[in-house]
Amino acid sequence: MAQTHLQRRNGCFYYRQKIPADLLVHFGQREVVRSLRTGKRREASAAGYEQGHNWSREFARIRAGGLQTVPRAVAEAQGLLDALDALPSNRLPKSFD
């Protein structure tokens, strides 16, 4: 069976996996690309199979509610809101009073 997630660049194989649409918010990117650190197709195929299995388990864990952190965009937004709340109120421009 052909390994469709393999890509060869500059003599090294990479594993590429699209992020499922329902999990895009958790990852903040459309695909995962990882170096398999080999230029040999047979080794890359075995490593790619292992990567595929690991990513499938990770996707299933997140869908099952095993994600313990909030998505990155939400965390960044909350950090910005907290920083704004920490500003002294007397620093607002007079037009806001």
C-alpha atoms as one frame of an Amber mdcrd trajectory, in Angstrom:
protein
   0.000   0.000   0.000   1.406   3.415  -0.941   2.235   5.847   1.815   0.424
   8.998   0.704   1.566  11.191   3.581   5.228  11.082   2.557   6.948  13.905
   0.763  10.596  14.072  -0.219  12.371  17.436  -0.086  16.103  17.946  -0.512
  16.765  14.239  -0.064  14.859  13.952   3.236  11.381  12.510   3.726   8.677
  14.439   5.544   5.342  13.323   6.946   2.396  15.551   5.978  -1.056  15.280
   7.505  -4.049  17.542   6.986  -5.756  18.661  10.174  -9.414  17.582  10.186
 -11.805  20.520   9.705 -13.401  20.093  13.136  -9.991  20.381  14.842  -8.557
  23.374  12.981  -9.316  25.743  15.849  -7.238  23.617  18.220  -4.165  23.540
  16.010  -4.242  26.935  14.310  -2.871  25.487  11.067  -4.207  23.394   8.202
  -1.586  20.659   8.168   1.194  19.105  10.177   4.613  18.607   8.575   7.289
  16.634  10.414  10.724  15.553   9.259  11.209  11.791   9.313  14.988  12.355
   9.402  15.779   9.848   6.703  16.336   9.771   2.981  15.542   6.060   2.696
  12.036   5.269   1.490  11.694   2.065   3.519  12.632   3.802   6.791  10.435
   6.770   5.904   7.482   4.500   5.223   7.797   2.845   8.637   8.261   6.187
  10.411   5.364   7.677   8.440   3.105   4.823   9.478   4.004   5.475  13.119
   3.382   9.224  12.700  -0.018   8.494  11.141  -0.969   6.245  14.039   0.146
   8.864  16.589  -1.778  11.672  14.876  -4.916   9.523  14.619  -4.746   8.868
  18.352  -4.174  12.574  19.060  -7.183  13.587  16.960  -9.341  10.983  18.714
  -8.157  12.166  22.149  -9.065  15.766  21.369 -12.471  14.786  19.987 -13.136
  12.751  23.129 -12.599  15.829  25.276  -9.077  14.994  26.362  -7.761  18.404
  25.404  -6.718  20.110  28.616  -5.776  23.463  27.140  -7.864  26.067  25.406
  -7.177  26.785  21.751  -4.240  29.107  21.152  -6.312  31.962  19.691  -8.624
  32.005  22.712  -5.669  31.992  25.104  -4.001  34.856  23.235  -7.216  36.886
  23.256  -7.653  36.287  26.977  -4.074  37.414  27.569  -4.741  40.652  25.692
  -7.915  41.285  27.677  -6.075  40.667  30.950  -3.347  43.110  29.879  -5.950
  45.766  29.088  -7.633  45.221  32.463  -4.276  45.695  34.170  -3.803  49.175
  32.687  -4.605  52.020  35.059  -7.876  53.696  34.137  -6.254  57.144  34.185
  -4.195  56.187  31.108  -7.200  56.247  28.801  -7.386  59.211  26.398  -9.705
  62.037  27.480 -12.004  61.287  24.531 -12.983  58.032  26.292 -14.101  59.732
  29.504
